[in-house]
Amino acid sequence: MRVSLLGQGGGGPSQLGQRTDVDQPGIDRLIAAGIEAGINFFDTAESYGESEVILGQALAGVERDRYFLASKVSYKNRRGDGRIINAKELVERLDRSLERLGTDYLDLYQMHGLEAGDVGPVLSDLIPELERQRRAGRIRAIGVSELWEVDGPHEALLKCLPDGPFDTTMVGYNLLNSCAEDALFDVCREHDIGVIVMFAVRRAMSDAARRNEIFAELVKDGSLDPDSVDAADPLGWVLRDGVGSIPEAAYRFALEPNVVGTVLTGTSKIEHLRHNLAAVAAGPLPPDLRREIRERYGQLTQSLGT
Ligand SMILES: NC(=O)c1ccc[n+]([C@@H]2O[C@H](COP(=O)([O-])OP(=O)(O)OC[C@H]3O[C@@H](n4cnc5c(N)ncnc54)[C@H](OP(=O)(O)O)[C@@H]3O)[C@@H](O)[C@H]2O)c1
């Protein structure tokens, strides 16, 4: 898959407008603007409310071979009994995703939010069925995303990627927690696994009040030296060398490693999409700025973004 460096995501805090009051015509325009700008990778999941249906409708008029479509299966009944689904249920869920998206194949189907303790049963009980579905042409590639909210150091991916048949992995990676650079990305390079970045901006880099809370927690738990943090504007210092906004800095930071195939933007707003496209077009951050970000925050391994 040759994917655009910016991809559009159907989950996160906005969930394709479901949580930000953007209606279907608004999302139709958002996706059309993405296609028009050259975006060819779209991600969703069965668990993002009506996201699959909304995305399917927004893409309905676009030729199917102009874009790559990714969805994810909730391999575990997280809100119910916590049981891992069986192969038959997996196929039923794939059937439903295809129907909701209005397509007869997915370019990428991902295990959603894999937890380290589930790697064994998922590899032995579910992956063989995904490989069958891939041979049948109903999915073209197999991926796995992590549950970064509880797995900042990437334990699950470090455990499953070397032994699994994964074509891609979706990784939490941003300018506050960039520890994927230290171990995980080399595993991806070694096994030729495409990296999809999530959490590049999230709330930490788009909501000043939330950002201040996150930095206050990092100071309180001893992760950051209070003398190094401006409590009123903890990331204000990155706005230099022509960098105009914190989301811009965050997307430009995330696209830099050569193993990254695409950085997802979870925006539901067309003006934010245009801003993010311009950020990506500006390319990686100036090397000195990136170096300083890594020096200040490179030791952090907790999930930081939400
Ligand atoms: N475990 C998993 O598998 C998993 C977990 C999380 C996410 N994902 C996938 O990754 C995708 C990306 O999710 P993410 O939340 O990490 O995306 P993100 O792009 O890092 O963050 C999205 C948030 O940033 C805001 N935002 C984006 N651009 C902005 C701008 N220029 N100015 C101000 N605010 C801006 C959005 O609000 P507005 O809507 O107001 O712009 C939204 O609240 C999801 O859509 C989903 O497909 C997967």
The ligand as an SDF file (V2000), in Angstrom:
LIG
                    3D

 48 52  0  0  0  0  0  0  0  0999 V2000
   -6.4530    1.9140   19.8830 N   0  0  0  0  0  0  0  0  0  0  0  0
   -6.7970    2.3250   18.6680 C   0  0  0  0  0  0  0  0  0  0  0  0
   -6.8930    1.5240   17.7740 O   0  0  0  0  0  0  0  0  0  0  0  0
   -7.0530    3.7760   18.4020 C   0  0  0  0  0  0  0  0  0  0  0  0
   -7.1080    4.6690   19.4640 C   0  0  0  0  0  0  0  0  0  0  0  0
   -7.2540    6.0060   19.1500 C   0  0  0  0  0  0  0  0  0  0  0  0
   -7.3740    6.4330   17.8350 C   0  0  0  0  0  0  0  0  0  0  0  0
   -7.3460    5.5350   16.8200 N   0  0  0  0  0  0  0  0  0  0  0  0
   -7.4580    5.9720   15.4180 C   0  0  0  0  0  0  0  0  0  0  0  0
   -6.5910    7.0520   15.2470 O   0  0  0  0  0  0  0  0  0  0  0  0
   -7.3080    8.1540   14.6940 C   0  0  0  0  0  0  0  0  0  0  0  0
   -6.6830    9.4380   15.1470 C   0  0  0  0  0  0  0  0  0  0  0  0
   -7.0940    9.6520   16.4970 O   0  0  0  0  0  0  0  0  0  0  0  0
   -6.4620   10.6780   17.4380 P   0  0  0  0  0  0  0  0  0  0  0  0
   -7.5020   11.1080   18.3810 O   0  0  0  0  0  0  0  0  0  0  0  0
   -5.2360   10.0990   17.9960 O   0  0  0  0  0  0  0  0  0  0  0  0
   -6.1920   11.8770   16.3810 O   0  0  0  0  0  0  0  0  0  0  0  0
   -5.5020   13.2780   16.5580 P   0  0  0  0  0  0  0  0  0  0  0  0
   -5.5590   13.8940   15.2080 O   0  0  0  0  0  0  0  0  0  0  0  0
   -4.2010   13.1210   17.2410 O   0  0  0  0  0  0  0  0  0  0  0  0
   -6.4510   14.0870   17.5670 O   0  0  0  0  0  0  0  0  0  0  0  0
   -7.7570   14.3880   17.2450 C   0  0  0  0  0  0  0  0  0  0  0  0
   -8.1950   15.5450   18.1520 C   0  0  0  0  0  0  0  0  0  0  0  0
   -7.4150   16.6970   17.8240 O   0  0  0  0  0  0  0  0  0  0  0  0
   -8.2660   17.7710   17.4240 C   0  0  0  0  0  0  0  0  0  0  0  0
   -7.5850   18.4500   16.3410 N   0  0  0  0  0  0  0  0  0  0  0  0
   -7.0580   17.9090   15.2250 C   0  0  0  0  0  0  0  0  0  0  0  0
   -6.4870   18.8460   14.4500 N   0  0  0  0  0  0  0  0  0  0  0  0
   -6.6570   20.0330   15.0950 C   0  0  0  0  0  0  0  0  0  0  0  0
   -6.2750   21.3760   14.8110 C   0  0  0  0  0  0  0  0  0  0  0  0
   -5.6180   21.6890   13.6940 N   0  0  0  0  0  0  0  0  0  0  0  0
   -6.6110   22.3370   15.6900 N   0  0  0  0  0  0  0  0  0  0  0  0
   -7.2670   22.0250   16.8300 C   0  0  0  0  0  0  0  0  0  0  0  0
   -7.6540   20.7760   17.1600 N   0  0  0  0  0  0  0  0  0  0  0  0
   -7.3500   19.7830   16.3020 C   0  0  0  0  0  0  0  0  0  0  0  0
   -9.5780   17.1450   17.0270 C   0  0  0  0  0  0  0  0  0  0  0  0
  -10.6660   18.0110   17.2680 O   0  0  0  0  0  0  0  0  0  0  0  0
  -11.5670   18.5980   16.0580 P   0  0  0  0  0  0  0  0  0  0  0  0
  -12.4590   17.4950   15.6110 O   0  0  0  0  0  0  0  0  0  0  0  0
  -12.2830   19.7070   16.7320 O   0  0  0  0  0  0  0  0  0  0  0  0
  -10.6070   19.0650   15.0120 O   0  0  0  0  0  0  0  0  0  0  0  0
   -9.6390   15.9310   17.9530 C   0  0  0  0  0  0  0  0  0  0  0  0
  -10.1700   16.2900   19.2190 O   0  0  0  0  0  0  0  0  0  0  0  0
   -8.7310    7.9370   15.1830 C   0  0  0  0  0  0  0  0  0  0  0  0
   -9.6420    8.6970   14.4390 O   0  0  0  0  0  0  0  0  0  0  0  0
   -8.8500    6.4670   15.0120 C   0  0  0  0  0  0  0  0  0  0  0  0
   -9.1010    6.1890   13.6560 O   0  0  0  0  0  0  0  0  0  0  0  0
   -7.1700    4.2110   17.0910 C   0  0  0  0  0  0  0  0  0  0  0  0
  1  2  1  0
  2  3  2  0
  2  4  1  0
  4  5  1  0
  4 48  2  0
  5  6  2  0
  6  7  1  0
  7  8  2  0
  8  9  1  0
  8 48  1  0
  9 10  1  0
  9 46  1  0
 10 11  1  0
 11 12  1  0
 11 44  1  0
 12 13  1  0
 13 14  1  0
 14 15  2  0
 14 16  1  0
 14 17  1  0
 17 18  1  0
 18 19  2  0
 18 20  1  0
 18 21  1  0
 21 22  1  0
 22 23  1  0
 23 24  1  0
 23 42  1  0
 24 25  1  0
 25 26  1  0
 25 36  1  0
 26 27  1  0
 26 35  1  0
 27 28  2  0
 28 29  1  0
 29 30  1  0
 29 35  2  0
 30 31  1  0
 30 32  2  0
 32 33  1  0
 33 34  2  0
 34 35  1  0
 36 37  1  0
 36 42  1  0
 37 38  1  0
 38 39  2  0
 38 40  1  0
 38 41  1  0
 42 43  1  0
 44 45  1  0
 44 46  1  0
 46 47  1  0
M  CHG  2   8   1  16  -1
M  END
$$$$
